[in-house]
């Protein structure tokens, strides 16, 4: 279903839930294999003197760097082509009406329950994307731009958590330098 493809889009691209909910078919460039992120959907809360109200807004992403193009793998593009409908339709609903982030989070939690997967938050898909990119050797600047971060330090602080094996490899490399110098 269209709702399920959102989970894959998140794992393949690392986009935020508001960006995912705002994605329309016109944001997928099937010719050039890319996804354009140019808007986000969010619920804002307004304090009124008598009560609190909220409303949904569609706006530009949170920073100028969050406006970005993300390459799409050709195999994944083929999956998207099978679901494609009218260009103004939202991808998650495949209609002219968006799915709000809160509703999509509920759907995500329902899928996890049905699959008997321990509950975790939707944003963890973004973390998974970033961690996978880094563990596969993608450079930090590239990952930062794919995620739409304002600078690479945000990516480094949020997503770069070296594994013990990476730390051991680093120590072994340093040790190798000393061994080579001692041999001379």
RODO-2510 file (C-alpha; in nm, 4 decimals, decimal comma):
residues 184
     n   res          X          Y          Z
     1     x     0,0000     0,0000     0,0000
     2     x     0,0975     0,3628    -0,0261
     3     x     0,1277     0,3889     0,3508
     4     x     0,3775     0,1023     0,3590
     5     x     0,5961     0,2581     0,0911
     6     x     0,6566     0,5443     0,3323
     7     x     0,8453     0,3106     0,5634
     8     x     1,0741     0,2092     0,2774
     9     x     1,1212     0,5675     0,1621
    10     x     1,2331     0,6572     0,5144
    11     x     1,4800     0,3688     0,5323
    12     x     1,6138     0,4436     0,1827
    13     x     1,6451     0,8200     0,2262
    14     x     1,6484     0,9178     0,5932
    15     x     1,3840     1,1873     0,5489
    16     x     1,1911     1,3250     0,8448
    17     x     0,8311     1,2190     0,9037
    18     x     0,6951     1,5666     0,8188
    19     x     0,8894     1,5636     0,4918
    20     x     0,7568     1,2156     0,4139
    21     x     0,3971     1,3186     0,4799
    22     x     0,4404     1,6218     0,2499
    23     x     0,5831     1,4171    -0,0401
    24     x     0,3792     1,4220    -0,3569
    25     x     0,4348     1,2253    -0,6743
    26     x     0,5564     1,5424    -0,8458
    27     x     0,8506     1,5363    -0,6003
    28     x     0,9743     1,2103    -0,7520
    29     x     1,1803     1,2650    -1,0661
    30     x     1,1550     0,9298    -1,2438
    31     x     1,3708     1,0480    -1,5332
    32     x     1,6665     1,1670    -1,3218
    33     x     1,6214     0,9186    -1,0334
    34     x     1,5804     1,1662    -0,7515
    35     x     1,3494     1,2794    -0,4762
    36     x     1,3047     1,6518    -0,4083
    37     x     1,2431     1,7558    -0,0498
    38     x     1,0942     2,1057    -0,0495
    39     x     0,8177     2,1001     0,2100
    40     x     0,7139     1,9538     0,5410
    41     x     0,3875     1,9042     0,7266
    42     x     0,3640     1,9820     1,0942
    43     x     0,1045     2,0434     1,3600
    44     x     0,1487     2,3733     1,5378
    45     x    -0,0091     2,4633     1,8686
    46     x    -0,1535     2,8082     1,9239
    47     x    -0,2240     2,9420     2,2700
    48     x    -0,5488     3,1256     2,2798
    49     x    -0,6549     3,3113     2,5933
    50     x    -0,9356     3,0607     2,6504
    51     x    -0,7979     2,7361     2,5081
    52     x    -0,5179     2,5704     2,3161
    53     x    -0,5798     2,4970     1,9525
    54     x    -0,3694     2,3272     1,6917
    55     x    -0,3596     2,3270     1,3171
    56     x    -0,1695     2,1549     1,0405
    57     x     0,0582     2,3603     0,8206
    58     x     0,2501     2,2715     0,5073
    59     x     0,5665     2,4789     0,4954
    60     x     0,9246     2,4774     0,3793
    61     x     1,1587     2,2454     0,5713
    62     x     1,3154     2,3594     0,8977
    63     x     1,6426     2,4875     0,7474
    64     x     1,7593     2,5953     0,4011
    65     x     1,9774     2,2812     0,3894
    66     x     1,6670     2,0697     0,4425
    67     x     1,5580     2,1697     0,0912
    68     x     1,7455     1,9035    -0,0984
    69     x     1,7555     1,6407    -0,3685
    70     x     1,8113     1,2785    -0,2753
    71     x     1,9198     1,0277    -0,5407
    72     x     1,6954     0,7221    -0,5710
    73     x     1,8271     0,3785    -0,6538
    74     x     1,6846     0,2461    -0,9838
    75     x     1,5504    -0,0713    -0,8202
    76     x     1,3636     0,1320    -0,5599
    77     x     1,2402     0,3658    -0,8322
    78     x     1,0777     0,0663    -1,0041
    79     x     0,8822    -0,0063    -0,6852
    80     x     0,7660     0,3569    -0,6744
    81     x     0,6626     0,3475    -1,0421
    82     x     0,4161     0,0677    -0,9658
    83     x     0,2374     0,2838    -0,7090
    84     x     0,2561     0,6188    -0,8897
    85     x    -0,0649     0,8092    -0,9494
    86     x    -0,1577     1,1721    -1,0216
    87     x     0,1362     1,4116    -0,9765
    88     x    -0,0456     1,6252    -0,7185
    89     x    -0,1400     1,3236    -0,5064
    90     x     0,0428     1,2704    -0,1800
    91     x     0,2485     0,9522    -0,1846
    92     x     0,1302     0,8172     0,1529
    93     x    -0,2400     0,8468     0,0749
    94     x    -0,2210     0,8341    -0,3059
    95     x    -0,4931     1,0993    -0,2987
    96     x    -0,5040     1,4787    -0,2954
    97     x    -0,5240     1,4680     0,0871
    98     x    -0,2082     1,4384     0,2971
    99     x    -0,1559     1,2014     0,5901
   100     x    -0,0648     1,4028     0,8961
   101     x     0,2536     1,3002     1,0859
   102     x     0,0649     1,2086     1,4039
   103     x    -0,1625     0,9759     1,2059
   104     x     0,1333     0,8182     1,0276
   105     x     0,3144     0,7601     1,3584
   106     x     0,0059     0,5746     1,4835
   107     x     0,0052     0,3652     1,1664
   108     x     0,3765     0,2905     1,2108
   109     x     0,3186     0,1752     1,5700
   110     x     0,0301    -0,0439     1,4529
   111     x     0,2572    -0,2094     1,1928
   112     x     0,5203    -0,2755     1,4600
   113     x     0,2579    -0,4346     1,6882
   114     x     0,1212    -0,6505     1,4071
   115     x     0,4707    -0,7705     1,3192
   116     x     0,5481    -0,8246     1,6888
   117     x     0,8446    -0,5882     1,6688
   118     x     0,9445    -0,4046     1,9845
   119     x     0,8086    -0,0491     1,9717
   120     x     1,0474     0,2284     1,8724
   121     x     0,9853     0,5759     1,7442
   122     x     0,9564     0,6632     1,3780
   123     x     1,2592     0,8918     1,3911
   124     x     1,4685     0,5793     1,4539
   125     x     1,4299     0,5002     1,0821
   126     x     1,6254     0,8187     1,0138
   127     x     1,8914     0,7085     1,2621
   128     x     1,9038     0,3676     1,0962
   129     x     1,9588     0,5278     0,7561
   130     x     2,2395     0,7496     0,8858
   131     x     2,4062     0,4688     1,0813
   132     x     2,3910     0,2361     0,7810
   133     x     2,5426     0,5029     0,5540
   134     x     2,8284     0,5685     0,7938
   135     x     2,8966     0,2005     0,8658
   136     x     2,9102     0,1396     0,4881
   137     x     3,1823     0,4015     0,4558
   138     x     2,9877     0,6969     0,3150
   139     x     3,1651     1,0190     0,4021
   140     x     3,0129     1,2337     0,6734
   141     x     2,9568     1,5387     0,4543
   142     x     2,7528     1,3342     0,2058
   143     x     2,5421     1,1815     0,4840
   144     x     2,4925     1,5276     0,6338
   145     x     2,3637     1,6646     0,3034
   146     x     2,1350     1,3655     0,2457
   147     x     1,9831     1,4232     0,5900
   148     x     1,9451     1,7964     0,5256
   149     x     2,1540     1,9038     0,8237
   150     x     2,2769     2,2613     0,8465
   151     x     2,6335     2,1381     0,9030
   152     x     2,8294     1,8162     0,9334
   153     x     2,8739     1,8604     1,3123
   154     x     2,5042     1,7915     1,3633
   155     x     2,5448     1,4618     1,1779
   156     x     2,8603     1,3732     1,3700
   157     x     2,7030     1,4478     1,7076
   158     x     2,3735     1,2709     1,6403
   159     x     2,4655     0,9703     1,4278
   160     x     2,8328     0,8828     1,4462
   161     x     2,8772     0,6298     1,7242
   162     x     3,1850     0,4202     1,6519
   163     x     3,1479     0,0524     1,7221
   164     x     3,3995    -0,1265     1,9388
   165     x     3,5359    -0,3012     1,6282
   166     x     3,5982     0,0396     1,4651
   167     x     3,7807     0,1602     1,7774
   168     x     3,9908    -0,1570     1,7809
   169     x     4,0777    -0,1120     1,4110
   170     x     4,1915     0,2458     1,4829
   171     x     4,4113     0,1330     1,7733
   172     x     4,5564    -0,1465     1,5597
   173     x     4,6433     0,1060     1,2850
   174     x     4,8156     0,3342     1,5364
   175     x     5,0036     0,0364     1,6772
   176     x     5,1129    -0,0575     1,3251
   177     x     5,2706     0,2870     1,2783
   178     x     5,4776     0,2426     1,5953
   179     x     5,5814    -0,1080     1,4893
   180     x     5,6947     0,0216     1,1497
   181     x     5,8961     0,3020     1,3119
   182     x     6,0547     0,0605     1,5583
   183     x     6,1547    -0,1724     1,2730
   184     x     6,3480     0,1081     1,0972
***
